[in-house]
Each structure stands twice: as C-alpha cells, then as structure tokens.
Amino acid sequence: MKRKKEHHEEHVDETWLLPYSDMLTLLLALFIVMFAMSQVDNKKLARVSQTFNAIFAGGKGVLVDSGGDTPGAAAVTNSIMEQDKMADIKAALDEEIKSNGYDNQVKVNLGAEGLSINIQDTVLFNSGEADVLEKFNPVLLQIAGMIKGLDNEIRISGHTDNIPIKNAKFRSNWDLSYMRASNVMEFFVHSGKVAPEKFSIEADGEYRPKYDNSTAEGRAKNRSIDILVVRKYALNDKKSE
C-alpha cells in the first residue's frame, strides 16, 4: 500500500511585525521632526526631543501591546501642543494689550495652572460698581476671540481689597467680587460667544490677596479680576517657557 503523504500545518511567520512596528515608530519620529523644523522654533525642537524619549523609552514598537502610541508619548505630545497654543495666545495678548495702552493694568502669565489674565479693576469697573465699562469691551472681545477655540475650563475669580463695603447694592466684598466675576463671564458668553459650559466663577473677596493690603499700592493691585484658562494636561517643568 502507498503511504499517505503527511501534511504539516504551515505557520505564518509573524516575526516581521516587530521591525514593521519599529519602522512606524521611526516614521512618526520623522514627521514630528519635520513639523518642528517647519515652525523654525528652537524651543519647540527641544520639546520634541522629549516626545522621542517617551516614544522610545519602553524599547517596543508603537503597535506592540497598545496598538497605538504609548500612554507616555501621548501625554507628552498633548502637553506640548497645549503649551504651544497657550504660548501663542499669550504672545498675541501681550501685543494687543500693549498696543491699547493697558500693559500696566493687565498682566498675562503662563504657568503650571494654565494661562492667566489679571485685570485691575480700574479698567473694568467704576469704584464700588460691578458693571463692565464699555471702554474696555474691545480688549475683552480680543481675549474672547483668542480663548474661545480652546477646549479648556475657564475660571473667572473676583478679588477686592480689605476695605469693608456695605451699600444698597452690595452687602460685602464677597458680593462685589461675585458680581464682578459674573458680569465678566456674561460678557464673554453673550458678547464674546464663548461656550458657557467652559466657565466657572469664584468670589474671593478680600480673602485671597496676592499683595499686601496694608499699603495703598497693594490694595489697588488686589482689586482685580483673574481669568484662568486651566490646563488639561500636566506641564512638565522641562517644557515650561
């Protein structure tokens, strides 16, 4: 009798997956470098190197285990993109504020919490009042136009000095700081067309002073509105401006 031919199952050689995934990782790195070079920004180039470190830290291809970017790489990339957006807005706001002559009354800072805009009360309100002055509307509209495209929470907090207030409109500095913050928020929503769900407001009154309330200069600086665009992604100290 003829012996039946033995059939062996053929197994697909999958060893090519590892070099393929490594190739995709290198392509991703190449695209990031090309993008950074197109911006001609040394600071961005320095931050891109951190993305490389996160991508290659595990020694695995991008398709291994996760099927996509490693969590560390995604977090660093998101943080870099958010930092760059906020830095661009800060630069544009600084220029706009200076051109309007408000650089002594309005300060823009970019820190660990996010992008903060501090506005002294003298340009926003009359003394002891909470209605937003029309003369400052163009600047508020500029701010609204720059931040409304961001997918970030926006906190508006009202601050006063420690001189007590009690009149027919406001029972305390808390009341005054709340209404001032609320009116600025209403302006952003109704006139600036910023989505209302992004906002929260705080009434800090006299209780969270940034400056010394024992001096006239300190009290003047404490009477202010703070607008904070809150970071969604933690800022790595190495990426800070």
ABEGO torsion letter per residue (X at the ends): XBBBBBBBBBBBBAAAAAAAAAAAAAAAAAAAAAAAAAAGBAAAAAAAAAAAAAAAAAGBBAABGAGBBBAAAAAAAAAAAAAAAAAAAAAAAAAAAAAAGAAAABBBBBBAAEBBBBBBAAAABBBGBABBBAAAAAAAAAAAAAAAABBBBBBBBBBBBABBBBBAABABAAAAAAAAAAAAAAAAAAAAGBBAAABBBBBAEAABBABBAABAAAAAAABBBBBBBBBABBBBAAABX
